[in-house]
Amino acid sequence: MKTWEELLPHVKFAYNRITNYPTTSFSPFEVVYDFNHLSPLDSILLPNDSSILIKDGLSSATFVKDLHERVRNEIEKKMKQYARQTNKGRKSMVFELGDWVWVHLRKDMFPSQRKSKLQTRGDGPLKVLERINGNAYKIDLPSEYRVSYTFNVTDLSSCDIGVLDAHPMIDSFQEGRNDRGLSK
């Protein structure tokens, strides 16, 4: 056999015979057909007597149904295990509407702002406008950046309220204040 197209059915059969130990402990053939095929002919050969097929069909159907339930439970158990292991060192960051955050200026998203190592790597404090989901937020970004207003939570960091109170530029943007932060 010289071409990939001719080898593909053999590769597919070999893959479907292999038992998936980490997740289900069954091969795909066992999950679908109730037994592991030894050769491609196993899926073609069936007994001729239809009464045997009906009697065996009912018991086989209940067995396969139970097998599918066990496989589903195993997959859910493994998914929870993987999620617990993956999220072990992570802390969740949840921002509310109106919170102040710092935005990380990544080189690929902000090429004009990150031309040099000496330029700032973040901008802010900026206001959270909307929570899209647990990982994405819409930020009140200045229009000169010309990028999407939606950011992943990994590109955001929280800003302390104490920092905002001491920041003279934030006070000057509030209504009724002048550049020095004093009331008019």
N, C-alpha and C positions, 0 to 999 in steps of 0.2 A: 504494500500500500504506500502510495507516494504523496497523496494529497490529504490535507486536513479534513476535508468533507467525508472522505472514506473512513477516517479514524474516529470521527466524532461519535457515531453510535456506540462504538466499543468503549470509549471514554465515559460516555453517559451511563452505560450499563455498569461499568466498574464503580463509578461514583455512587450509583444507587444501591449497590450491594454493600458498601462500607458502613459499618455501624458507627453512629455518631455518639460516642461515649460521653463527651462533656455535657451535651444538652439533653438528649432523649434516651440514650442507650439502645436505640433501635436504628436499623437502616431504613432509608426511605421505602424500599420494597416491603419491609415488614409492616410499616405504618399503613401502607395503602393496600397491600395484598394479603396480609396475615402470615406470610412466610418469606424467607430470603431466597431469591432465585439463584440457582447454581449456574444456569445457562439461559440464553435468550429463549430457548425452546420451552422452558418452564411456564412462560406466560401464554404459550400457544396450546399446549397439551391439556385437554379437559376430558373427563370421562364422558362416555356416550349415553349412559343411562340418565334420563332427565329426572327420575324420582330421587336419585342420589343427589343430584344437584339441588333440588328443592329442599330436601331434608338438611343437607350440609349448608345450604345457602342461608337458612334462618340462623343456625348456630354460628356460622361464620360471620353473619352480619352483626349479631350481638357481640361476638368476640371483638370484631374490628371496632365497633362503637365504643366498647370499654377500653380498648387499646388507644383509641384517639383521645379519650378522656384522660387516660394516664399520661399520654404524651403531652397533652395541653397543660396538665398540672405540672409536669416536669419542666416544661419550657417556662411557665410562669415563675416557678421556684428559682430556676437558673437566672431569669431576668432580674428578679429581686436581688439575688446574690451578686450579680454583676453590677447593678445599680448601687448597692451598698458599698461594694469594694471601690467603685469609681468615685463615688461622692464622699469617701471617707475623709479626705483632707480639704474638701471645699466648704466654704461658708457662703450661705445664700445672701445676696444683696438685693434688697427690695427698696425701691424708691417710691415715694408718694407724689401726687400732683403738687407742684409748687416747691419741692425740695431743690436745694442747690447742689450741683455736682461739678466735678472737674472732668473734662474730656481729654482722653489721651490722643494726641495727634500722631497717628501712625504714618510712616513714610508713604505707604501705598495709598492711603486715603487722602492725605494732605501733602502732596509733593511740593507745592509752592511754599508751604510754611516750614518744611523740614529739609531745607537745602544744605544746612550746615549742622555739625554736631553741637555747636554752641547755641543754636536757637532753642527756644522753649519746646518742651515735649508735651505740654498740656495747655489747655485754655480753660478759663473759668473764673469765677464760678458762674455757671449757667443754670437756668431754671428748667426743671422737668415739666414738659407740657402734657404728656400723655404716656400712659403705660400700655404698650401694645400687647405684650405677654410677659411671662416671667423673665425672659432674656432680652427683650427689646424695649427701648424707651425712645420717645420723641423729645428732642431737646431744643430749646430756644437758642439756636445757633445764629451768629451774625451772618448776613447774606454774602459777605465778601469771600467766604470759604467755598461757596458754590458746590456743596456736597449735600447728600441726603441728610435730613434732620433726624433720621432714625439711627440709633447706636445700640450695639450689643452691650450687655452689662459688663463684659470684660474690659471695654474701653471707657468705663465710667468709674469714678471713685467719689465717695461722699465728701461733702464739704462741711466743716464744723460751723455751727451758728456763731461761735465766738470769733472765728476768722472773719465772717461777714460783718459783724458789728465793728471790728477794728479796721476794716478795709474802707479807705476813704472814697474810692470810686463807686462802691455799691451805694453808699449814702448819698452821693451826689446825683444818682439816677432816680432817687425817690422824688415824688412830687413835693414841691414846696421847699426844696433844699437847693443851696447854691453849690459851687465847686468845692468848697471847704467842708461841706456837710452840715453847715449851720442853717437854721431855719431863717426864712426871709422875713 
